[in-house]
Amino acid sequence: MSMSFTFKDIKKLSKDTIRGNIFSELCVLTTVIFFFLLCMLIEEVFIFFTHSQNYWSLLNDSAEKVINSLSSIAMPALITFFSALVYFIVLSPLILGVKYRRVLLAQNKPAGVLIVFTFFKSIKTWFKAFMYTAVLFTVKLFWSVLFLIPSFALFSMSLFSLSATNEVYINIANYFSVPVSLSIFLFPCVFVFSSILLCIFLKRYYFVPYILADDITTPIFKAFLKSSELSKHKKSDIFLFELSFFHVKLLNLFIFPIVYTIPYISLSRIFLFYKLSGIEHKSCTLNNEYKKTAVFKKQLDL
């Protein structure tokens, strides 16, 4: 697909869009941080409750012994599961609502701060946001494990050779000394290579949140399919596009710049989504008047 915009042009659109919305983005960021801290508070209350002596005293002796024996294994897993569930329930619709608000900004439509709560309006929209986050997390986890299995295998061989103490294990390590030595050398190389391939491959799901935010009636799996179609043969270009924000993301280490950097990157992704989708008419900043005044340096094939 021939594009009329370079990466630089898309970023310029983002800067122009966000220029008059810094204060509202600060309010949005404050809202997200507040709900994040609320989730942390709920997690701490749950941990306190599960470790409360008064709670365990309500159980009879036999039940208490069984639970105590399992607590060392089950309790950390339970706390992790509960924490993840709380974050998914509270933050997933909120984050998708933030993206929805930025889609409206890209379309030059009214976008108040309270719009971030769009996906809390009904059980249906909340469930959709929750399922989107759960499905995307599961899919990315599956492909991450699959891509990184060679690295894990090499790491296991290296760890086995370095930690062998039993004489039998030492003999095995000596017998396989050549492949073990190679595994120690190859592990970082394979890990870096696999990670880069994984990042490029996962770009097929790059536009899913923006497809859902652009049209909240879109079914989740249809959004995944559409994202795969948009990114077909363009994953490496999208990877380079994302890599071009590396220096901007470094500013996030200083915390305060995130008021500008996060919406700037997010809006750039939205404009890229519009360009690949051919939905230029939805954005006021992509109208004919802009095209007349903009200077296009080159055509970019994505």
C-alpha positions in Angstrom: 0.0 0.0 0.0 1.4 3.3 -1.0 1.3 5.9 1.8 1.3 9.7 1.4 3.0 10.2 4.8 6.4 9.4 6.1 6.8 8.5 9.8 7.9 12.1 10.4 4.6 13.4 8.9 2.6 11.1 11.1 4.5 12.2 14.2 3.9 15.8 13.2 0.1 15.2 13.1 0.4 13.7 16.6 2.3 16.8 17.9 -0.3 19.1 16.4 -3.2 17.2 17.9 -1.8 17.0 21.4 -0.5 20.5 21.6 -3.8 21.9 22.9 -4.7 18.9 25.1 -1.8 18.7 27.6 -4.0 19.7 30.6 -6.7 17.1 29.7 -4.0 14.5 29.3 -2.6 15.4 32.7 -6.1 14.8 34.1 -6.3 11.4 32.3 -2.9 10.4 33.6 -4.0 11.3 37.2 -7.1 9.2 36.8 -5.2 6.2 35.6 -2.7 6.5 38.4 -5.5 6.8 41.0 -7.1 3.6 39.8 -3.8 1.9 39.7 -3.1 2.9 43.3 -6.7 1.7 44.1 -5.9 -1.7 42.7 -2.7 -1.8 44.8 -4.7 -1.0 47.9 -7.2 -3.8 47.2 -4.3 -6.2 46.7 -2.7 -5.2 50.0 -6.0 -5.6 51.8 -6.4 -9.0 50.3 -2.8 -10.0 51.4 -3.5 -8.7 54.9 -6.7 -10.6 55.1 -5.2 -13.9 54.0 -2.4 -13.6 56.5 -4.6 -12.4 59.4 -4.4 -14.6 62.4 -7.9 -13.8 63.4 -9.1 -15.2 60.1 -7.3 -18.5 60.5 -8.5 -18.8 64.1 -12.1 -19.1 62.7 -11.1 -22.5 61.2 -11.0 -25.7 63.2 -7.7 -27.3 63.9 -7.7 -29.9 61.2 -8.7 -27.5 58.5 -6.1 -25.0 59.7 -3.3 -27.7 59.5 -4.3 -28.6 55.9 -4.4 -24.9 54.8 -1.1 -24.2 56.6 0.5 -27.0 54.7 -0.8 -25.7 51.4 -0.3 -22.0 52.1 3.4 -22.0 51.2 2.5 -23.1 47.7 -1.1 -22.1 47.1 -1.2 -18.7 48.8 1.4 -17.0 46.6 -0.4 -18.4 43.5 -3.8 -17.2 44.9 -2.5 -13.7 45.7 -1.0 -13.5 42.2 -4.2 -14.6 40.5 -6.4 -12.3 42.6 -4.1 -9.3 41.9 -4.1 -10.0 38.2 -7.9 -10.3 38.2 -8.3 -7.0 40.0 -6.0 -5.2 37.6 -7.8 -6.8 34.6 -11.2 -5.9 36.0 -10.4 -2.3 36.8 -7.7 -1.2 34.5 -8.5 -3.0 31.2 -11.7 -1.0 30.5 -10.0 2.2 31.7 -7.0 1.8 29.4 -9.2 1.0 26.4 -11.3 4.0 27.3 -8.1 6.2 27.3 -7.4 4.9 23.8 -11.0 5.6 22.7 -10.6 9.2 23.9 -7.4 9.6 21.8 -9.2 8.2 18.8 -11.8 11.0 19.3 -8.9 13.5 19.6 -7.5 12.2 16.3 -10.9 12.7 14.7 -11.1 16.3 16.2 -14.2 15.4 18.1 -15.1 16.4 21.7 -13.1 14.3 24.1 -13.7 15.1 27.7 -11.8 13.4 30.5 -14.9 11.4 31.6 -14.9 9.6 28.2 -12.2 7.3 29.6 -15.0 5.6 31.6 -16.9 4.7 28.3 -16.3 1.0 28.8 -17.7 1.1 32.4 -21.2 2.2 31.1 -22.6 -1.3 30.8 -21.7 -4.9 31.6 -21.5 -5.6 27.9 -18.9 -3.0 27.1 -16.9 -3.7 30.4 -16.9 -7.5 29.5 -15.7 -6.7 26.0 -12.8 -4.7 27.3 -12.0 -7.4 29.9 -12.1 -10.1 27.3 -9.9 -8.1 24.9 -7.2 -7.7 27.5 -7.5 -11.4 28.5 -7.3 -12.7 24.9 -4.5 -10.4 23.9 -2.5 -11.3 27.0 -3.1 -15.1 26.4 -2.1 -14.9 22.7 1.0 -12.9 23.4 2.0 -15.2 26.2 1.5 -18.2 24.0 3.7 -16.9 21.2 6.3 -15.6 23.6 6.7 -19.0 25.1 6.8 -20.6 21.7 9.4 -18.2 20.3 11.6 -18.3 23.4 11.7 -22.1 23.9 15.1 -22.5 22.1 16.5 -19.9 24.4 15.0 -21.6 27.5 16.5 -24.9 26.3 20.0 -23.4 25.9 19.7 -21.7 29.2 18.7 -25.0 30.9 21.8 -26.7 29.4 24.0 -23.9 30.6 22.5 -23.9 34.1 22.8 -27.7 34.3 26.5 -27.6 33.4 27.3 -24.8 35.8 25.4 -26.2 38.8 26.3 -29.9 38.4 27.6 -31.2 41.8 26.7 -34.9 41.8 29.4 -37.0 40.2 26.9 -38.6 37.7 25.7 -35.2 36.6 29.3 -33.9 36.3 30.1 -36.9 34.0 27.1 -36.2 31.9 28.1 -32.5 31.7 31.6 -33.5 30.7 30.3 -36.0 28.1 28.2 -33.2 26.5 30.9 -30.5 27.1 30.9 -29.3 23.5 27.2 -28.7 23.1 27.1 -27.3 26.7 29.9 -24.9 25.8 28.1 -23.9 22.7 24.9 -23.4 24.6 26.6 -20.9 27.0 27.9 -19.0 24.0 24.7 -19.2 21.9 22.2 -18.4 24.6 22.4 -14.6 24.5 22.6 -14.7 20.7 19.6 -16.9 20.3 17.7 -15.0 23.0 18.2 -11.6 21.3 17.4 -13.0 17.9 14.2 -14.8 19.1 13.1 -11.7 21.0 13.5 -9.5 17.9 11.5 -12.0 15.8 8.9 -12.2 18.5 8.5 -8.4 18.6 8.1 -8.3 14.8 5.6 -11.2 14.8 3.5 -9.7 17.5 3.0 -6.6 15.4 0.1 -8.5 13.8 -1.9 -7.6 16.9 -0.6 -4.0 16.9 -3.8 -2.3 15.9 -6.3 -4.4 17.9 -6.9 -1.8 20.6 -7.3 1.0 18.1 -9.8 -1.0 16.0 -11.9 -1.6 19.1 -11.6 2.0 20.2 -12.5 3.3 16.7 -15.6 1.2 16.7 -16.6 -0.2 20.0 -19.2 -2.5 18.3 -16.5 -4.4 16.5 -16.4 -8.1 17.8 -13.1 -8.9 19.5 -12.0 -11.7 17.1 -12.9 -9.6 14.1 -10.6 -6.9 15.5 -7.8 -9.4 15.7 -8.4 -10.6 12.1 -8.5 -7.0 10.8 -5.3 -6.1 12.7 -3.6 -9.1 11.1 -4.8 -8.0 7.6 -3.6 -4.4 8.1 -0.2 -5.5 9.3 0.3 -8.2 6.7 3.7 -7.7 5.0 4.2 -4.6 7.1 5.3 -6.0 10.5 9.0 -5.1 10.0 7.9 -1.5 9.0 5.7 -1.2 12.1 8.6 -2.6 14.2 10.9 0.2 12.8 8.1 2.7 13.4 7.9 1.7 17.0 11.7 1.6 17.3 11.8 5.2 16.2 10.1 6.2 19.5 13.0 4.7 21.5 14.5 8.0 22.5 11.0 9.3 23.4 10.4 6.3 25.6 13.6 6.9 27.5 12.1 10.2 28.7 9.5 8.1 30.6 12.2 7.2 33.1 11.9 10.8 34.4 8.1 10.3 35.0 7.0 13.8 34.3 7.4 13.7 30.5 4.9 10.9 30.3 2.1 13.5 30.2 3.3 14.3 26.7 5.2 11.2 25.5 2.5 8.6 26.1 -0.3 10.4 24.2 2.2 11.4 21.6 3.1 7.8 20.9 -0.5 6.6 21.1 -1.8 9.2 18.7 1.0 8.4 16.3 -0.2 4.7 16.3 -3.7 5.9 15.7 -2.7 8.0 12.7 -0.7 5.1 11.3 -3.8 2.8 11.8 -5.9 5.3 9.8 -3.4 5.6 7.0 -3.1 1.8 6.6 -6.9 1.5 6.9 -7.5 4.3 4.3 -9.9 6.0 6.8 -8.4 9.5 6.2 -11.8 11.2 6.3 -12.4 10.4 9.9 -9.6 12.7 11.1 -9.9 16.4 10.7 -6.2 16.7 10.7 -6.0 14.5 7.6 -8.3 16.7 5.4 -7.6 18.3 2.1 -6.6 21.6 3.6 -3.7 19.9 5.5 -2.7 18.1 2.3 -2.4 21.3 0.4 -0.1 22.9 3.0 1.9 19.8 4.0 5.2 19.0 2.2 5.6 15.4 1.4 9.2 14.5 1.0 8.8 10.9 -0.3 6.4 8.0 -0.7 6.6 5.3 1.9 5.6 1.7 1.0 4.4 -0.1 4.1 
